[in-house]
């Protein structure tokens, strides 16, 4: 049984991996994290990006067809639907991370490094523009445990919003009631507010 101990493809791997790490770091650490402040997603995005890159690079060495590629995305889709629901913005960043990792690993020799750079830079510029230039107000959220369970009833949303604003000093843009615990008379409430209002 023969093993290949060295291949010149290692240089291609290192170059493409460096490009991937560079652009993922800018998007995840310097665009997403300063606004969201979610360390759990920081961890998730980096690892999903790395694993996607390595899976695709390894599969590229094999002769796979379009069906196999679509099957790979189906796996990620199954993982997505088996986990807790996450916000659409986090899903968008997840798609960016997976998409760039796939592009950086599967780009063929027909795509020059400059073209690969243009794809990454264009994604980066568009993400930055939408996040920091066009959307001037950044909506963020907090999860709170709320004990005045009478105010979570339908029709008392404005009272609930007013009570939370009085207690927290935050101008609430919108809110969502989550899990309700009738044994302890508490409810998990997610409040959404603009960053400048905190």
Rosetta constraint file for C-alpha pairs under 8 A:
AtomPair CA 6 CA 10 HARMONIC 7.79 0.50
AtomPair CA 8 CA 12 HARMONIC 7.49 0.50
AtomPair CA 9 CA 13 HARMONIC 6.16 0.50
AtomPair CA 10 CA 14 HARMONIC 6.16 0.50
AtomPair CA 11 CA 15 HARMONIC 6.20 0.50
AtomPair CA 12 CA 16 HARMONIC 6.06 0.50
AtomPair CA 13 CA 17 HARMONIC 5.83 0.50
AtomPair CA 13 CA 57 HARMONIC 7.70 0.50
AtomPair CA 13 CA 105 HARMONIC 7.95 0.50
AtomPair CA 14 CA 18 HARMONIC 6.03 0.50
AtomPair CA 15 CA 19 HARMONIC 6.35 0.50
AtomPair CA 16 CA 20 HARMONIC 6.12 0.50
AtomPair CA 16 CA 104 HARMONIC 6.03 0.50
AtomPair CA 16 CA 105 HARMONIC 6.51 0.50
AtomPair CA 17 CA 21 HARMONIC 6.05 0.50
AtomPair CA 17 CA 53 HARMONIC 7.70 0.50
AtomPair CA 17 CA 104 HARMONIC 7.68 0.50
AtomPair CA 17 CA 105 HARMONIC 7.71 0.50
AtomPair CA 18 CA 22 HARMONIC 6.05 0.50
AtomPair CA 19 CA 23 HARMONIC 6.34 0.50
AtomPair CA 19 CA 104 HARMONIC 7.49 0.50
AtomPair CA 20 CA 24 HARMONIC 5.95 0.50
AtomPair CA 20 CA 100 HARMONIC 7.27 0.50
AtomPair CA 20 CA 101 HARMONIC 6.27 0.50
AtomPair CA 20 CA 104 HARMONIC 6.24 0.50
AtomPair CA 21 CA 25 HARMONIC 5.90 0.50
AtomPair CA 22 CA 26 HARMONIC 6.51 0.50
AtomPair CA 23 CA 27 HARMONIC 6.25 0.50
AtomPair CA 23 CA 120 HARMONIC 6.81 0.50
AtomPair CA 23 CA 121 HARMONIC 7.95 0.50
AtomPair CA 23 CA 124 HARMONIC 7.41 0.50
AtomPair CA 24 CA 28 HARMONIC 5.77 0.50
AtomPair CA 24 CA 29 HARMONIC 7.92 0.50
AtomPair CA 24 CA 46 HARMONIC 7.41 0.50
AtomPair CA 24 CA 49 HARMONIC 7.62 0.50
AtomPair CA 24 CA 97 HARMONIC 6.64 0.50
AtomPair CA 24 CA 100 HARMONIC 7.96 0.50
AtomPair CA 25 CA 29 HARMONIC 5.31 0.50
AtomPair CA 25 CA 30 HARMONIC 7.05 0.50
AtomPair CA 26 CA 30 HARMONIC 5.03 0.50
AtomPair CA 26 CA 31 HARMONIC 6.44 0.50
AtomPair CA 26 CA 124 HARMONIC 7.86 0.50
AtomPair CA 27 CA 31 HARMONIC 4.96 0.50
AtomPair CA 27 CA 32 HARMONIC 6.19 0.50
AtomPair CA 27 CA 124 HARMONIC 6.66 0.50
AtomPair CA 27 CA 127 HARMONIC 7.77 0.50
AtomPair CA 28 CA 32 HARMONIC 5.04 0.50
AtomPair CA 28 CA 33 HARMONIC 6.17 0.50
AtomPair CA 28 CA 42 HARMONIC 6.58 0.50
AtomPair CA 28 CA 45 HARMONIC 7.16 0.50
AtomPair CA 28 CA 46 HARMONIC 7.65 0.50
AtomPair CA 29 CA 33 HARMONIC 5.21 0.50
AtomPair CA 29 CA 34 HARMONIC 7.32 0.50
AtomPair CA 29 CA 42 HARMONIC 7.27 0.50
AtomPair CA 30 CA 34 HARMONIC 6.36 0.50
AtomPair CA 31 CA 35 HARMONIC 7.38 0.50
AtomPair CA 31 CA 127 HARMONIC 7.89 0.50
AtomPair CA 31 CA 128 HARMONIC 6.62 0.50
AtomPair CA 31 CA 131 HARMONIC 7.54 0.50
AtomPair CA 32 CA 36 HARMONIC 6.15 0.50
AtomPair CA 32 CA 37 HARMONIC 7.97 0.50
AtomPair CA 32 CA 93 HARMONIC 7.83 0.50
AtomPair CA 33 CA 37 HARMONIC 4.97 0.50
AtomPair CA 33 CA 38 HARMONIC 6.42 0.50
AtomPair CA 33 CA 39 HARMONIC 7.63 0.50
AtomPair CA 33 CA 42 HARMONIC 7.05 0.50
AtomPair CA 35 CA 138 HARMONIC 7.26 0.50
AtomPair CA 35 CA 140 HARMONIC 7.48 0.50
AtomPair CA 36 CA 140 HARMONIC 6.68 0.50
AtomPair CA 38 CA 42 HARMONIC 6.46 0.50
AtomPair CA 39 CA 43 HARMONIC 6.29 0.50
AtomPair CA 40 CA 44 HARMONIC 6.30 0.50
AtomPair CA 41 CA 45 HARMONIC 5.82 0.50
AtomPair CA 41 CA 90 HARMONIC 7.91 0.50
AtomPair CA 42 CA 46 HARMONIC 6.32 0.50
AtomPair CA 43 CA 47 HARMONIC 6.35 0.50
AtomPair CA 44 CA 48 HARMONIC 5.95 0.50
AtomPair CA 45 CA 49 HARMONIC 5.90 0.50
AtomPair CA 45 CA 94 HARMONIC 6.33 0.50
AtomPair CA 45 CA 97 HARMONIC 6.58 0.50
AtomPair CA 46 CA 50 HARMONIC 6.17 0.50
AtomPair CA 47 CA 51 HARMONIC 5.99 0.50
AtomPair CA 48 CA 52 HARMONIC 5.86 0.50
AtomPair CA 48 CA 97 HARMONIC 7.60 0.50
AtomPair CA 48 CA 98 HARMONIC 7.01 0.50
AtomPair CA 49 CA 53 HARMONIC 6.12 0.50
AtomPair CA 49 CA 97 HARMONIC 5.48 0.50
AtomPair CA 49 CA 98 HARMONIC 5.58 0.50
AtomPair CA 49 CA 101 HARMONIC 5.67 0.50
AtomPair CA 50 CA 54 HARMONIC 6.25 0.50
AtomPair CA 50 CA 101 HARMONIC 7.26 0.50
AtomPair CA 51 CA 55 HARMONIC 5.99 0.50
AtomPair CA 52 CA 56 HARMONIC 6.06 0.50
AtomPair CA 52 CA 98 HARMONIC 6.41 0.50
AtomPair CA 52 CA 101 HARMONIC 6.10 0.50
AtomPair CA 52 CA 102 HARMONIC 6.54 0.50
AtomPair CA 53 CA 57 HARMONIC 6.04 0.50
AtomPair CA 53 CA 101 HARMONIC 4.79 0.50
AtomPair CA 53 CA 102 HARMONIC 5.79 0.50
AtomPair CA 53 CA 104 HARMONIC 7.30 0.50
AtomPair CA 53 CA 105 HARMONIC 5.54 0.50
AtomPair CA 54 CA 58 HARMONIC 6.01 0.50
AtomPair CA 54 CA 105 HARMONIC 7.46 0.50
AtomPair CA 55 CA 59 HARMONIC 6.07 0.50
AtomPair CA 56 CA 60 HARMONIC 5.98 0.50
AtomPair CA 56 CA 102 HARMONIC 6.24 0.50
AtomPair CA 56 CA 105 HARMONIC 5.98 0.50
AtomPair CA 56 CA 106 HARMONIC 6.33 0.50
AtomPair CA 57 CA 61 HARMONIC 6.91 0.50
AtomPair CA 57 CA 105 HARMONIC 5.01 0.50
AtomPair CA 57 CA 106 HARMONIC 6.17 0.50
AtomPair CA 58 CA 62 HARMONIC 7.36 0.50
AtomPair CA 59 CA 63 HARMONIC 7.65 0.50
AtomPair CA 59 CA 64 HARMONIC 7.03 0.50
AtomPair CA 60 CA 64 HARMONIC 7.15 0.50
AtomPair CA 60 CA 106 HARMONIC 6.39 0.50
AtomPair CA 64 CA 68 HARMONIC 5.93 0.50
AtomPair CA 64 CA 69 HARMONIC 7.36 0.50
AtomPair CA 65 CA 69 HARMONIC 6.69 0.50
AtomPair CA 66 CA 70 HARMONIC 6.21 0.50
AtomPair CA 67 CA 71 HARMONIC 6.03 0.50
AtomPair CA 68 CA 72 HARMONIC 6.31 0.50
AtomPair CA 69 CA 73 HARMONIC 6.77 0.50
AtomPair CA 70 CA 74 HARMONIC 6.22 0.50
AtomPair CA 71 CA 75 HARMONIC 6.33 0.50
AtomPair CA 72 CA 76 HARMONIC 6.77 0.50
AtomPair CA 73 CA 77 HARMONIC 6.20 0.50
AtomPair CA 74 CA 78 HARMONIC 6.20 0.50
AtomPair CA 75 CA 79 HARMONIC 6.31 0.50
AtomPair CA 76 CA 80 HARMONIC 6.11 0.50
AtomPair CA 77 CA 81 HARMONIC 6.32 0.50
AtomPair CA 78 CA 82 HARMONIC 6.19 0.50
AtomPair CA 79 CA 83 HARMONIC 6.56 0.50
AtomPair CA 81 CA 85 HARMONIC 7.75 0.50
AtomPair CA 86 CA 90 HARMONIC 6.56 0.50
AtomPair CA 86 CA 91 HARMONIC 6.79 0.50
AtomPair CA 87 CA 91 HARMONIC 6.35 0.50
AtomPair CA 88 CA 92 HARMONIC 6.12 0.50
AtomPair CA 89 CA 93 HARMONIC 6.38 0.50
AtomPair CA 90 CA 94 HARMONIC 6.11 0.50
AtomPair CA 91 CA 95 HARMONIC 6.16 0.50
AtomPair CA 92 CA 96 HARMONIC 6.25 0.50
AtomPair CA 93 CA 97 HARMONIC 6.16 0.50
AtomPair CA 94 CA 98 HARMONIC 6.21 0.50
AtomPair CA 95 CA 99 HARMONIC 5.79 0.50
AtomPair CA 96 CA 100 HARMONIC 6.00 0.50
AtomPair CA 97 CA 101 HARMONIC 6.16 0.50
AtomPair CA 98 CA 102 HARMONIC 6.14 0.50
AtomPair CA 99 CA 103 HARMONIC 6.19 0.50
AtomPair CA 100 CA 104 HARMONIC 5.94 0.50
AtomPair CA 100 CA 120 HARMONIC 7.07 0.50
AtomPair CA 101 CA 105 HARMONIC 6.14 0.50
AtomPair CA 102 CA 106 HARMONIC 5.88 0.50
AtomPair CA 103 CA 107 HARMONIC 5.65 0.50
AtomPair CA 104 CA 116 HARMONIC 7.18 0.50
AtomPair CA 107 CA 111 HARMONIC 6.24 0.50
AtomPair CA 107 CA 116 HARMONIC 7.65 0.50
AtomPair CA 111 CA 115 HARMONIC 6.18 0.50
AtomPair CA 111 CA 116 HARMONIC 6.75 0.50
AtomPair CA 112 CA 116 HARMONIC 6.32 0.50
AtomPair CA 113 CA 117 HARMONIC 6.03 0.50
AtomPair CA 114 CA 118 HARMONIC 6.15 0.50
AtomPair CA 115 CA 119 HARMONIC 6.33 0.50
AtomPair CA 116 CA 120 HARMONIC 6.42 0.50
AtomPair CA 117 CA 121 HARMONIC 5.97 0.50
AtomPair CA 118 CA 122 HARMONIC 5.82 0.50
AtomPair CA 119 CA 123 HARMONIC 6.27 0.50
AtomPair CA 120 CA 124 HARMONIC 6.17 0.50
AtomPair CA 121 CA 125 HARMONIC 6.00 0.50
AtomPair CA 122 CA 126 HARMONIC 6.04 0.50
AtomPair CA 123 CA 127 HARMONIC 6.09 0.50
AtomPair CA 124 CA 128 HARMONIC 6.13 0.50
AtomPair CA 125 CA 129 HARMONIC 5.98 0.50
AtomPair CA 126 CA 130 HARMONIC 6.16 0.50
AtomPair CA 127 CA 131 HARMONIC 6.00 0.50
AtomPair CA 128 CA 132 HARMONIC 5.73 0.50
AtomPair CA 128 CA 133 HARMONIC 7.26 0.50
AtomPair CA 129 CA 133 HARMONIC 4.87 0.50
AtomPair CA 129 CA 134 HARMONIC 6.12 0.50
AtomPair CA 130 CA 134 HARMONIC 5.17 0.50
AtomPair CA 130 CA 135 HARMONIC 5.96 0.50
AtomPair CA 131 CA 135 HARMONIC 5.79 0.50
AtomPair CA 131 CA 136 HARMONIC 7.90 0.50
AtomPair CA 132 CA 136 HARMONIC 6.29 0.50
AtomPair CA 137 CA 194 HARMONIC 6.12 0.50
AtomPair CA 137 CA 195 HARMONIC 7.01 0.50
AtomPair CA 137 CA 196 HARMONIC 7.49 0.50
AtomPair CA 138 CA 194 HARMONIC 5.47 0.50
AtomPair CA 138 CA 195 HARMONIC 5.55 0.50
AtomPair CA 138 CA 196 HARMONIC 7.87 0.50
AtomPair CA 139 CA 192 HARMONIC 6.46 0.50
AtomPair CA 139 CA 193 HARMONIC 5.39 0.50
AtomPair CA 139 CA 194 HARMONIC 4.31 0.50
AtomPair CA 139 CA 195 HARMONIC 5.90 0.50
AtomPair CA 140 CA 192 HARMONIC 5.65 0.50
AtomPair CA 140 CA 193 HARMONIC 5.61 0.50
AtomPair CA 140 CA 194 HARMONIC 6.02 0.50
AtomPair CA 140 CA 195 HARMONIC 6.10 0.50
AtomPair CA 141 CA 190 HARMONIC 6.58 0.50
AtomPair CA 141 CA 191 HARMONIC 5.41 0.50
AtomPair CA 141 CA 192 HARMONIC 4.33 0.50
AtomPair CA 141 CA 193 HARMONIC 6.16 0.50
AtomPair CA 142 CA 190 HARMONIC 5.64 0.50
AtomPair CA 142 CA 191 HARMONIC 5.43 0.50
AtomPair CA 142 CA 192 HARMONIC 6.73 0.50
AtomPair CA 143 CA 188 HARMONIC 6.79 0.50
AtomPair CA 143 CA 189 HARMONIC 5.81 0.50
AtomPair CA 143 CA 190 HARMONIC 4.45 0.50
AtomPair CA 143 CA 191 HARMONIC 6.48 0.50
AtomPair CA 144 CA 188 HARMONIC 5.82 0.50
AtomPair CA 144 CA 189 HARMONIC 5.34 0.50
AtomPair CA 144 CA 190 HARMONIC 6.25 0.50
AtomPair CA 144 CA 191 HARMONIC 7.66 0.50
AtomPair CA 145 CA 186 HARMONIC 6.46 0.50
AtomPair CA 145 CA 187 HARMONIC 5.72 0.50
AtomPair CA 145 CA 188 HARMONIC 4.73 0.50
AtomPair CA 145 CA 189 HARMONIC 6.22 0.50
AtomPair CA 146 CA 186 HARMONIC 5.41 0.50
AtomPair CA 146 CA 187 HARMONIC 5.19 0.50
AtomPair CA 146 CA 188 HARMONIC 6.15 0.50
AtomPair CA 146 CA 189 HARMONIC 6.53 0.50
AtomPair CA 147 CA 185 HARMONIC 5.90 0.50
AtomPair CA 147 CA 186 HARMONIC 4.31 0.50
AtomPair CA 147 CA 187 HARMONIC 6.46 0.50
AtomPair CA 148 CA 152 HARMONIC 7.76 0.50
AtomPair CA 148 CA 185 HARMONIC 7.43 0.50
AtomPair CA 148 CA 186 HARMONIC 6.99 0.50
AtomPair CA 149 CA 153 HARMONIC 7.72 0.50
AtomPair CA 149 CA 185 HARMONIC 5.93 0.50
AtomPair CA 149 CA 186 HARMONIC 5.96 0.50
AtomPair CA 149 CA 187 HARMONIC 6.71 0.50
AtomPair CA 151 CA 156 HARMONIC 5.67 0.50
AtomPair CA 151 CA 157 HARMONIC 7.11 0.50
AtomPair CA 151 CA 159 HARMONIC 6.63 0.50
AtomPair CA 151 CA 160 HARMONIC 5.29 0.50
AtomPair CA 152 CA 156 HARMONIC 6.57 0.50
AtomPair CA 152 CA 157 HARMONIC 6.83 0.50
AtomPair CA 152 CA 160 HARMONIC 6.61 0.50
AtomPair CA 152 CA 177 HARMONIC 7.28 0.50
AtomPair CA 153 CA 157 HARMONIC 7.53 0.50
AtomPair CA 156 CA 160 HARMONIC 6.25 0.50
AtomPair CA 157 CA 161 HARMONIC 6.06 0.50
AtomPair CA 158 CA 162 HARMONIC 6.03 0.50
AtomPair CA 159 CA 163 HARMONIC 6.08 0.50
AtomPair CA 160 CA 164 HARMONIC 6.24 0.50
AtomPair CA 161 CA 165 HARMONIC 6.16 0.50
AtomPair CA 161 CA 172 HARMONIC 6.78 0.50
AtomPair CA 161 CA 174 HARMONIC 7.96 0.50
AtomPair CA 161 CA 175 HARMONIC 7.54 0.50
AtomPair CA 162 CA 166 HARMONIC 6.16 0.50
AtomPair CA 163 CA 167 HARMONIC 6.28 0.50
AtomPair CA 164 CA 168 HARMONIC 5.96 0.50
AtomPair CA 164 CA 169 HARMONIC 7.91 0.50
AtomPair CA 164 CA 170 HARMONIC 7.90 0.50
AtomPair CA 164 CA 172 HARMONIC 7.93 0.50
AtomPair CA 165 CA 169 HARMONIC 5.20 0.50
AtomPair CA 165 CA 170 HARMONIC 5.24 0.50
AtomPair CA 165 CA 171 HARMONIC 5.80 0.50
AtomPair CA 165 CA 172 HARMONIC 6.40 0.50
AtomPair CA 166 CA 170 HARMONIC 7.77 0.50
AtomPair CA 169 CA 198 HARMONIC 7.46 0.50
AtomPair CA 170 CA 193 HARMONIC 7.29 0.50
AtomPair CA 170 CA 197 HARMONIC 6.11 0.50
AtomPair CA 170 CA 198 HARMONIC 5.32 0.50
AtomPair CA 171 CA 193 HARMONIC 6.34 0.50
AtomPair CA 171 CA 194 HARMONIC 7.85 0.50
AtomPair CA 171 CA 197 HARMONIC 5.98 0.50
AtomPair CA 171 CA 198 HARMONIC 7.38 0.50
AtomPair CA 172 CA 191 HARMONIC 6.39 0.50
AtomPair CA 172 CA 192 HARMONIC 5.93 0.50
AtomPair CA 172 CA 193 HARMONIC 4.89 0.50
AtomPair CA 172 CA 194 HARMONIC 7.85 0.50
AtomPair CA 173 CA 191 HARMONIC 7.58 0.50
AtomPair CA 173 CA 192 HARMONIC 5.52 0.50
AtomPair CA 173 CA 193 HARMONIC 4.79 0.50
AtomPair CA 173 CA 194 HARMONIC 7.06 0.50
AtomPair CA 174 CA 191 HARMONIC 6.16 0.50
AtomPair CA 174 CA 192 HARMONIC 5.25 0.50
AtomPair CA 174 CA 193 HARMONIC 6.97 0.50
AtomPair CA 175 CA 189 HARMONIC 6.92 0.50
AtomPair CA 175 CA 190 HARMONIC 5.55 0.50
AtomPair CA 175 CA 191 HARMONIC 4.37 0.50
AtomPair CA 175 CA 192 HARMONIC 5.75 0.50
AtomPair CA 176 CA 189 HARMONIC 5.74 0.50
AtomPair CA 176 CA 190 HARMONIC 5.19 0.50
AtomPair CA 176 CA 191 HARMONIC 6.56 0.50
AtomPair CA 177 CA 187 HARMONIC 7.03 0.50
AtomPair CA 177 CA 188 HARMONIC 6.12 0.50
AtomPair CA 177 CA 189 HARMONIC 4.52 0.50
AtomPair CA 177 CA 190 HARMONIC 6.39 0.50
AtomPair CA 178 CA 187 HARMONIC 6.69 0.50
AtomPair CA 178 CA 188 HARMONIC 5.04 0.50
AtomPair CA 178 CA 189 HARMONIC 5.64 0.50
AtomPair CA 178 CA 190 HARMONIC 7.24 0.50
AtomPair CA 179 CA 187 HARMONIC 5.73 0.50
AtomPair CA 179 CA 188 HARMONIC 5.34 0.50
AtomPair CA 179 CA 189 HARMONIC 7.93 0.50
AtomPair CA 180 CA 185 HARMONIC 7.71 0.50
AtomPair CA 180 CA 186 HARMONIC 6.13 0.50
AtomPair CA 180 CA 187 HARMONIC 4.25 0.50
AtomPair CA 180 CA 188 HARMONIC 6.43 0.50
AtomPair CA 181 CA 185 HARMONIC 5.71 0.50
AtomPair CA 181 CA 186 HARMONIC 5.29 0.50
AtomPair CA 181 CA 187 HARMONIC 5.88 0.50
AtomPair CA 182 CA 186 HARMONIC 6.60 0.50
AtomPair CA 193 CA 197 HARMONIC 6.86 0.50
AtomPair CA 193 CA 198 HARMONIC 7.63 0.50
AtomPair CA 194 CA 198 HARMONIC 7.26 0.50
